[in-house]
Amino acid sequence: MTEQITIDAIVDAPPATCWQAYTSPEHITQWNFASDDWCCPWAKNDMRVGGKYEARMEAKDGSFGFEFAAIYDTITDGESFTYTMEDGRKVTTTFEDQNGKTHVTTVFDAETQNPVEMQRDGWQAILNNFKAHAESL
């Protein structure tokens, strides 16, 4: 059975703003990386069941990079979505209104090549970048 990892953040922005910042390619490129020495040069998002999400993440110095892709399984507009990554792992992200702020939670299947703590820390760093971006809007 696959271990699941949960990350979350309370974002000081309403759910509609968070949804837009999380799902729009022009915003995704502003936050979708784990550290300041990385970037997300492009993103594409066909936000529909069966649609594809794609993003390129790479080191700013060009030493390493990769493309991330997934297919949407379910979408509840403005509230949640689930997608399946190319390796078959599932990811669910939810946006819950908390008095004008948004509790963003992502639950994802761990992979087996890296320690769980490393995966959690990396995904949390990306979510923290998202939080900072969404709060700046």
Secondary structure, 3 states (H helix, E strand, C coil): CCCEEEEEEEECCCHHHHHHHHHCHHHHHHHCCCCCCEEEEEEEECCCCCCEEEEEEEECCCCCEEEEEEEEEEEECCCEEEEEECCCCEEEEEEEEECCEEEEEEEEECCCCCCHHHHHHHHHHHHHHHHHHHHHC
